[in-house]
């Protein structure tokens, strides 16, 4: 677990804006130097490699998240206590603009996440810094192989909420995702279809998905395919709009 916290837990790193240039004075409130901040992003491959190991399953990741939240919350409480003491000693709190931005974000108390919630919004707010993965951290192939268990579904969903994405060029994950979507349609699993249509998965639109849903609807009258057809139709319309179609 200590290794996982070292590789996955970046916490205060996510209080910083990747498009902003910082100096060491700006970073004083997060105990980084410029070199340490820049180096923090080098763990991307380590994070991706760790997630794809056989022993790193949902139960383990759930325990890691509990530890990560506890560590973030304790760090935040220590910082708040330290800040209150500093305010008692000085009435001056003028800070450079970059540092003020970090300071304001750090005031946000870490919040837990309901892992059973079906909201698929990627958590980028400061209060979820303990939860975040580095940008472009890769979803492992093992989570895209059908058939899907509940743990596999929840693990995949949680990684997406934490900012992970499918690598369509360096792995077989893209092909697996396409096959998984066909499986989800065949199994009439509206929740899984919705998850696999997430932009973090990035499956290119094919008309065959909607055609398959209509075929399965005719073949499996005992299942309700309407939610799946609605989701696929919305995705087709969204894709057509983005590409300038009608």
N, C-alpha and C positions, 0 to 999 in steps of 0.2 A: 504493500500500500504506500509506503514512503516513496518508492520509485514512481508510482503513478502520480502522487502529489507533486513530485519534482518535475515530471514531464508534462502533465496535463494542467496543473493548477497554476494559472498565470495571474489571476485576480487583478491586482492594481494595474497590470499591463493594459487592461481594457478600460481604464479611466482615461487613457491617452488617445489622441486622435492621430491615426496613421498619416494624415495629410498635413500635420502641423510639425514645424521644425522646433525642437526643444533644445534648451541648454541645461546645464547641470543645475542652475538655480531654479528653473521651472520644475525640474524633477525632484526637488528636495522633499516634497510632501509624500512621494511614493518610494522614497529611499532607493531610487535608481540613479545611475549615471547615464549619460548619453550612450556610452558603449554598451552598457548592460541592457538598456532599452532596445537598442538595435539588435543585440544578440538574442533577445528573447524570442524573436521570430524564427530563429534557426531551429527551433524544436519542432517545426511543422512535420518533418519526415519522421521524427521520433514518435510524435503523437499518432500519426497515421499507422506506423508500424506496430505500435503498441495495441491499437484497437483491433488489428486483424489477427492477433495471436489467438490460438485455440483456447487458452485458459481465460482470456478476457471476455467473459460472457455477461449477460444482463445482470445476474445477481451480484457479480463482482463490481460492475459499473455502478449499480445502485448504491452499494456500500461506499464506493469511492465518492459519489456525489454527496452522501451524508457527511463524510469526512471533510470534503471540500467546503461545504456550506459552514460547518462548524468552525473550520480554520478561518474562513473569511469573516464570519461574524465576530470571532474573538479578536481578530486583527482590527476590525472596525471599532470594537468597543475600546481596545487599548488606545487607538488613535484618538477617539473622542475624548477619553479621559486625559490624554496628554494635551490635547488641544484646549481643553477647559483650564488646565493648569497654566498653559501659556497665556490664555486670555486674562487670567487672574493676575499675571505678572506684568502684562503690558496692555495698554489701551490702543496700541497701533497695530493695525492688521492690513496695512497697504501691501499689495502684492502685484507683481507683474501680471499682465492679462492672461498669459498662458497658465501661470501658476494658479491664478484665481479660478480659472476654468476647472483645473484638476481638483482644487480645494472644494469647489461646489459639488462636483460629482462624488467626491469622497465622503461628503456628508450623507449620501444616500445609504441607508442601512440595507445590508444584504437581505433579500427576500427568498423564501422557499418557492419551489415550483411544484404544482400538482402534476405528477407524471402521468396521471390518468386523464387529464384534461385533453380534449380533442382540438383545442386551438393550435394551429400549425404556424403561428407567427414566430419567426426567429427572435430569440431574446437578446436584444442588443443594449438594453437599458443598464445604467450603472449598477442597479441593485442586483443584477444577475451576473456580475463580473466573475463570480466564483464558478459559474456554470459554463462559461464560454470556452470554445476551442479556438485555436488559431485560425485565421482566415484561410480557406481552401484546404483545411484538414479533410482527408479523404475517407469516405464511407467505405468500410471493408466489404469485399465481395461476399463474405459469409452471410451478411444481413440481407442480401438480395436474392438468395437461392430459395426457390419454392420446394416444398410447401412451407407456409409461414406458421410459426407458433405464436401465441400471444406474447411471449417474452421477446421473440425476434421482432415482432411488430413494434412493441414498446421501445426496444433498444434503438431500432432504426428511427422512430419518431423522435426520440430524445436527442439523438445525434444531430438530426436536422434542426431541432430547436436550438441546439448549441452552436450551430453554424457550419456543420460538416456538409460536404458536397460530394457528388459522384465524379470520379476522374474518368472521362470518356476516352482518354488517349493513352494513358499509361497502364491501364488495367482492363480486365474483362467486365468490370462492373456495369458499363453501359449496356452491353448485350444481356447481361443477367437482369438488369432493370426492365428492359423491354419484354423479356420472357416472363418476368414477374407480373407485369401489367396484364399480359394475356392470361396468366394464371388467375389473377384477381378477378378479371371479368368473367372467366369461366366458372369461378367459384361464387359468383354473385356477392363478392365482398366489397361493398361500397366504401367502407372505411379504408381498406387497403388501396383501392383504386384512387381515392382522394389523396392518400399519402404519396403514392407513386407518381402522381401528377404534379407534385410539388416542384417548384423551380429549382430546388437544391438537387433533385434527381436529374432533371433536365432532359427527359425523354422527348425526342422530336415527334411532332404530331404526324400520325399516319391515319388515313381514313379507315384503314382496316380495323382499327380498334372499335370504332363506332359500329361498323358492319358486324363485327363479332358480337357486340352487345345485343344487337337486334336479332341475330341468329340464336343466341343463347336464350333470349327472351321468348322466342317462339318454341324453342326446344324444351325449356325448363319452366313450364307454366306455374309451378309451385313456388318459384322464387320471384322476388320483386326486383326487376332490373331497372325500374324507372329512375331511381337515384343515380345509378351508374350512367345511364343514357344522358341524364341532365348534366352530370359532371363532364362527360366526354364532349357533349355539345358545347358547353361553355368553354372548354379548353380549345376546341376547334375554332370557335368564334374569336377567342382571345388571340390565338395564334395567327389567324387570318388578319385581324386588326393590326397586330404588331408588324406583319409583313406587307401591310398596305393593301390587303385583299378586302373584299366586300363582306 
